[in-house]
Each structure stands twice: as C-alpha cells, then as structure tokens.
C-alpha cells in the first residue's frame, strides 16, 4: 500500500490508504466530520447524509466516498454545516424527541451533534408519528419514537451477531424498524445483552432497563467535551458505541421470566 | 332439515364474524394449508432468495395478502430471517401483510386522472360500498384507495382491481363495479369490456412502422459479426431512451469488457414516471423486437440470462409476454445454440414489480431483481461493472432495446441520419391531458412542442409537462423548444394542460407523488419530500405566505445536494418550475403577508368531531384561520 497518498480536508493534509473512505481517513487523522449512521466498526451505509462533504467540488457522503490523490475535500464550511443542521432538524421533527426526559440525554449522538452544529430549534413542523414502545424484553426496552433509521442495529445484528434481530420495513416516511418475531416483540427474538446490536444505537431506541439516568449529569459522554472535540485514535470513533460490550457474558435467555 | 339448520347457523356465524373467510379457515390448520400452496410456489422459484419478491407476489395471489403463518413457512423453507421477508414485503405498495379485502380497488392518481375526475369517482364508489378510502370494509370484502399513475393516461381515469387495470372509468362504470363487488362476483366474471386496453398509436415513425420479422436482427448480427454489430450501434449514436441518454453502444462495450463470473441483460420495463405509457404499447405490440434487442445485447456482452422487469401495474401483459417468449424458444431464437450457433445460449425471465416507482432507478431495480427492498445503491460502482449479483449488467429501457434491432437490420449510419446531430433516431412520446387525440406519437428527434400540440389536437394550451414530474414544465412562450437530449430530454411523458388548469394543483399532485414514492433510505428525501408535501398542502389550505417560498427554495437546495438518488434531486422541480412560470397560481394562495403556521387548531379537532359525530358550531373553534 502506498502510504504517501494524501488529500486535503479543509486545507489540512490527510494521509490515506487504499480502500479507506474519506471519513475513515479523517478520523484516523483526528479530524471530525459529523456523522450518525456511520460507525467505524460496521459497513458504511450512507443514508443519514450528515457526513456530506464537497470532494473536488462535488457533494458526496464521506462515509462511502473514497478519496483520490490530492483530492480537495471541504467539510467544516458554513454551507455544509447549514445543510447538516437542516438534516438534523428533519430527523428531530420526523420522530418524537424530547431530550429533557430521555435517558440517553448527554450520551446521544443526535443531541450532541445538534449542539456542535448549533441547532437552536427544530425549525420544521413536528410530524408527531405514532410509534408504540416495545417493553416486552426483560432486559431491554425499544423506544421507536427516537429511531432515526440509521440501521446500525440492523447491520450489527446481521453482520456481527449473525442474528438479523432488526430490519427496516415500510417505505418513505413510513419506513420503520421491525424485529425478527412473529409477534413483532423483542422478547420473542433471540436478542440479548451480549449482542453488538444492543450497543450501537446512536440515539435512545435500544435501552438497557434499570440503568437509566444512572450516570450523573456532569459525567455523561458529552458533558465535558463536545462530540467534535473527542479524539479519534486508530480510526475508531470513541463516541460511537464500542464492541467492548460484546465481551460481556451472554445473557441467559429468560423469555417470559 | 337438521343439516339445513346447521348449515344456516354456520353461515350466519361466518358472516357475522369480522375478517375474511380465509383467515378463519387457517385458524384450523395454518401450517398445513399454507405449506400446500407455498411449496408449489417455492419449487417453481427454486427456493431462491433472489426470487423472494416473485415468491411473495405469488403467495399474495392466493389469499389477497401474505399471511403471517405463510411468512413462517417461507422463512423456514428459504432459510431467511422473518425480519428480512417482512422488510421486503413492507417496501412494496402492492404487497399486504394484513387482510386487504377480497377486492382491492386502487384509483390511479396521476394529475391526468385528477383532471378526469378520479376523486369524485372514488368518493362515489366509497359511498356506494359504505367504506372510507384506504380502510378495509368491516366485512373484509373491499378496500378502496389511490395509487401512483398506472400508465393509462391516454384512457383514464384508470384503476386497478386486484392489480388488474380497468380504464375509461365513468360514473356508470362505477355503479356497475359497486354492484359486482357487493354481489361478490369474481373478477374473472366481470364484463370483458372493462379490461380492454387500447394502444392508441397516433403517429408512427421508424420504430412503430417497422415490421422486423422475429430473428431478422439476430441473423443480421450473426452475418455481420458481434464486434461489427457493436460498432454499428456505436455509429448509430443511439442513447438510452429511459431519459438519461447514456450512449447504448458504450454501455454495452463497457459491460462486455468488465470482468465477472457472468454477464446479465436487464430490460427496464418499470415504466413508473407518471404520464409515460409507451413501453406498455411496445410490449403489447412489439414484444418480439424488444426481446430480440435483449438477445443482441446478450450476444455482444456474453450474457446467458436476461430479465425483463415488468411493473406490477402492467401485469395483465404477463401471459402475452410469456407466450412470446415461449414462441421464440420454439423458433430457436432463445434457449441453447440460438439459430444453430453453438455457445449462443440465452434466455429471458420476467420479474414483476409490486408498486414501487423507485425500482425504475437502475440500481434499485437490480436490488428488487435480487428479491430485496428497492433501495438505490451507492454509485459508483455502476451496474455495467457491478450489477445483478454484483456481475456486469446492462440495464436498458424497452424502447432502447427495440431500437437496437432497427439499427442492426438497417445499419448505424442510416439511424444516425435521422433526428438531430446529438439526438439520433426517433422518440416515442406518451401524449395525455388536454388534447383531442391522446396516445403514442413517434417523431424523429428535434420535433417542436408546438408540432406535437398541433398533431394531437391540443387547444388553448397553458403548459406541457415534459418527461413527467421529474422532468420540466414549460409554458407557451417555450413551445418552439425541441424534444432532444440537448434541449428537452425526455423518457416520453408529455402531459398537456389547457388554460383552465390550475398549475399549482399540478405541482401539488407531483409533490405528493414523490413523497409517496421516496424509498426512505436517505434523510433528505425521506423527510424532505414529506415536508414539501406538507408545505404545498399548507398553501392549498390558504395558509401560505412568501416565507413558505423561501423555505421551498431552501429545501430544493438541500435535496439537490444531499439526496442519495435522482428522486430526491428532482422532487422540488415541479414546484420551482411552476413558481417561476405560473406565479399567479401561487400568488392567489398567498393570502397572508406574514408567516402563518400550518397548524390549525380547528382542524386538529376534526378527529374529535368525527368520533363524537358532531359538526355544530359549538364543536368548532372561532380561531381557525378561515374565520380570520
């Protein structure tokens, strides 16, 4: 591999290796590009479009676009940040997001990204969709109200856990997350705490029961530093939930217990 | 006597019960009953996950919806997770996971259907059947709703009953249909005249005049040689007729030269752009030519397998197309050693769509062919190198394949001499809307809008929507513009609006179409098309202000720059086009100088009024916008 290949990101020289995408190379160099549906440990999806950059003048998702030598990439510009803010606002009005009462508050990537991009209001009219909560599982709760359809749990369950617990169904604005059970309930799937999918949700959909609000305000992920100022060693994003959880002992299946 | 009483009682209890007959039968022995028909379907499709969509369509045919137990059986037999099967089924409008009625009536809701009064006809049918639009009747008999353009704009208003097209709907026909449904007359016993579909070919040029004998183009290719034939296609300067206009010869050459385990030919017959219906007529009258064009392509790129992806709305064409394929196999124009040439093996399978416009986008079409949700892929790589099953694939429009036969028999130079310098050959237009003779008009490229309008008998024309909602709306001062790739590129739709039409409503119809058809993959298109739809409804409700124009323009920029595919890129076009050219249609809706919220307190109470059956003044708020 040619280690000397570089592109520029907002004027800074970024080295990259063959096969890396723009966002992967940027992360490895400690640079932040806003993102939600991207997690370095999973196959890129390119759906949230938060990571949109201008590469040689053409807008593209940096999580799926590979750089070319000497490519000029713009990311932290007023124009792009305005667009990202609008995308965030769309995600906020599409679901039901009430940060003050959400147990993911302070650890939520959607909220943290909105702070970084200085989103002051939802701007658009709220859709107020009707999305019932699934509390069937003994250890986990699914609050679909906060789902941003990033499909990280779908990919983690399919590609890492080999389980296909989650999938997207519906189309357009009616797209929604489903689970792999005839009853439609998480308790009737083989989902467990050891799954990667249990730990990749960037927002507050997949929640472990009985630990909500355990972390005091002041000690949560983004209380000290904004999401943009968190270092990104070895191309792994520390704010994206890690696979460490997968090393926890498997959860004894206690259906109906 | 005893038996009679017993029979009567059973019948009564059946009738009083909600839900369909089938549901109750399956409660007795679900697995066995579903396994019986599903195993036949699965065997027919080799239990192949790539055929999942086809399997689901066939499974739905049996009971009108895909039963939850049926998914269990499919999941087990195909070793696919249930979530995947539900996810696929949930994507397509024509597939149902819950009982959707023994009669599923969908009114085509293109603007041309609206202009022909489809909404009043739907209301009439609903009131005669005592149902609400979009809701299953309590006895499980019927569901009435709308669907995107069914491609019958020259003979609308159109509808689909259990996915079979009925056109020329009149109040009289609606009364008859209501009666047939109430009497539970099976669709097969409905008057045959209901299902008549016209070709309405009004002007023929090189393609529609051609009478290429089956096999003639193949023989010409085999005589000339594969490379020389490809050269002829390049010489012809043929460009894709689906609208994008990529060079066909180059596409075939790229695909031929791309490495892969296999190569595939795909004919895109998912003609979903509202106002377009030329492919329907070509498939009806020129199927041999289309299939022969696919076979030419197969020979040149080295493909053994081809697919025709037929939109679900054109399902009535399936028996005809299968018969043509079978005839061609008999004539050794398909199958092994075609025309006696060893190694020239090729066959074509037909895959049905199921109500998803986005599957007309070539990478979404390929996903759908692979039995998945029709989500457009990240591109590059393009299908010519990574298409069906990640193998090199040519995806061309129906008209493009048919044109390659003409070129092969008549030569590339002949073809490139027709039309204009950059747009060679002919183009078939699907003319509909306000004119005396709607139908198909084939012209050499370069024809002016004015010429087409004169030929089809259009009068007092205010505007023409060229190439459907994702195309461009042009006004009278532009009627000297030409149909050509470097002026007005088009997939074929040509919708005419006379001076009486409200161009705001035209744009609103198109915006609703995009919101309905967005695949939902990317944030800007999923949410943005819905926001745009809501904004247009807000203007329609009389709550608009200049502020909303600014918002629409901002949305357009966002959708153009961040959307995943062409649907999002073009979703704002109809609004921006009409704001620019038909501003008075908007101005009259801008009742307010200052911003007015879309939220209307009084309207928010409508659900409560409906539940309580009240509509008196006491049940209304004085503060509604209307009373201001």
Interface residues (C-beta under 8 A of the other chain):
Chain A: X46 X47 X48 X49 X50 X52 X59 X61 X64 X83 X86 X87 X90 X91 X93 X94 X124 X125 X127 X148 X149 X164 X165 X166 X167 X168 X169 X170 X171 X172 X173 X174 X175 X178 X179 X180 X181 X182
Chain B: X68 X71 X72 X81 X82 X83 X84 X86 X87 X89 X90 X91 X92 X93 X356 X373 X378 X515 X516 X517 X518 X519 X520 X521 X522 X523 X524 X526 X527 X528 X529 X530 X531 X534 X554 X557 X558 X561 X562 X563 X564 X597 X598 X599
